[in-house]
């Protein structure tokens, strides 16, 4: 019984570390892109991380910076379309997807 409880506690603690790791990673990448504002790849990655955390408006802002810096960056346009779809802006999403495919 004791090993089972210990195993359950270990799984719980590992889960906490993973969740906190993701939150810390978002913060670290956020600081990095702030210090390198012309890094369009960084902004796209940051936007993707934010979307994964459910921070859709912040994700949109980061992806907007990516496509402003690199207007032909189709991956960022596609991710922006995904975010806009989740935000309910279907017209904006359709436009972003058009840019992604052009």
DRENFIPA-907670 format. One record per residue (C-alpha): x, y, z negated; residue number from 1. Coordinates in Angstrom, 1 decimal, padded with zeros to 4 digits, always signed. Layout:
// DRENFIPA-907670
      xx      yy      zz    n
       X       Y       Z  NUM
...
This chain:
// DRENFIPA-907670
      xx      yy      zz    n
  +000.0  +000.0  +000.0    1
  +002.8  +002.5  -000.9    2
  +004.6  +002.0  +002.5    3
  +001.3  +002.7  +004.3    4
  +000.8  +005.9  +002.3    5
  +004.4  +006.9  +003.0    6
  +004.0  +006.2  +006.7    7
  +000.8  +008.3  +006.8    8
  +002.6  +011.1  +005.1    9
  +005.5  +010.9  +007.5   10
  +003.2  +011.1  +010.5   11
  +001.4  +014.0  +009.0   12
  +004.7  +015.9  +008.3   13
  +005.9  +015.2  +011.8   14
  +002.7  +016.6  +013.2   15
  +003.2  +019.8  +011.2   16
  +006.7  +020.2  +012.5   17
  +005.5  +019.7  +016.1   18
  +002.7  +022.3  +015.6   19
  +005.0  +024.8  +014.0   20
  +007.7  +024.1  +016.6   21
  +005.3  +025.2  +019.4   22
  +004.4  +028.3  +017.5   23
  +008.0  +029.2  +016.9   24
  +008.8  +028.4  +020.6   25
  +006.2  +030.9  +021.7   26
  +007.7  +033.6  +019.4   27
  +011.2  +032.9  +020.6   28
  +010.3  +033.0  +024.3   29
  +008.3  +036.2  +023.6   30
  +011.4  +037.9  +022.1   31
  +013.6  +036.7  +024.9   32
  +011.4  +038.0  +027.7   33
  +011.1  +041.3  +025.8   34
  +014.9  +041.6  +025.9   35
  +014.9  +040.6  +029.6   36
  +011.9  +042.4  +031.1   37
  +012.9  +041.8  +034.7   38
  +012.9  +038.0  +034.3   39
  +009.8  +037.0  +036.2   40
  +010.4  +033.3  +035.6   41
  +010.5  +034.0  +031.9   42
  +007.3  +035.9  +032.0   43
  +005.6  +033.1  +033.8   44
  +006.9  +030.5  +031.3   45
  +005.8  +032.7  +028.4   46
  +002.3  +033.1  +030.0   47
  +002.1  +029.3  +030.3   48
  +003.0  +028.8  +026.7   49
  +000.5  +031.5  +025.6   50
  -002.2  +029.8  +027.7   51
  -001.5  +026.5  +026.0   52
  -001.9  +028.1  +022.6   53
  -005.3  +029.6  +023.7   54
  -004.0  +033.2  +023.8   55
  -005.6  +033.9  +027.2   56
  -005.5  +037.7  +027.3   57
  -001.8  +037.7  +026.3   58
  -001.2  +034.9  +028.9   59
  -002.8  +037.0  +031.6   60
  -000.6  +040.0  +030.6   61
  +002.5  +037.9  +030.8   62
  +001.6  +036.4  +034.2   63
  +000.6  +039.9  +035.5   64
  +004.2  +041.0  +034.7   65
  +005.6  +038.0  +036.5   66
  +003.6  +038.7  +039.7   67
  +004.3  +042.4  +039.5   68
  +008.1  +041.6  +039.4   69
  +007.8  +039.0  +042.1   70
  +004.7  +039.4  +044.2   71
  +005.3  +036.2  +046.2   72
  +005.7  +034.0  +043.1   73
  +002.9  +031.5  +043.9   74
  +003.3  +029.4  +040.7   75
  +002.6  +032.5  +038.6   76
  -000.4  +033.4  +040.8   77
  -001.8  +029.9  +040.4   78
  -001.4  +030.0  +036.6   79
  -003.0  +033.4  +036.6   80
  -006.0  +031.9  +038.5   81
  -006.3  +029.2  +035.9   82
  -006.2  +031.8  +033.0   83
  -008.8  +034.0  +034.8   84
  -011.0  +031.0  +035.3   85
  -010.9  +030.2  +031.6   86
  -011.7  +033.9  +030.9   87
  -014.7  +033.7  +033.2   88
  -013.4  +036.1  +035.8   89
  -014.1  +033.8  +038.8   90
  -013.6  +036.6  +041.4   91
  -010.2  +037.5  +039.9   92
  -009.3  +033.8  +039.8   93
  -010.3  +033.3  +043.5   94
  -008.1  +036.3  +044.4   95
  -005.2  +034.9  +042.4   96
  -005.5  +031.5  +044.1   97
  -005.5  +033.2  +047.5   98
  -002.2  +034.9  +046.6   99
  -000.9  +031.6  +045.4  100
  -001.6  +029.9  +048.7  101
  -000.3  +032.6  +050.9  102
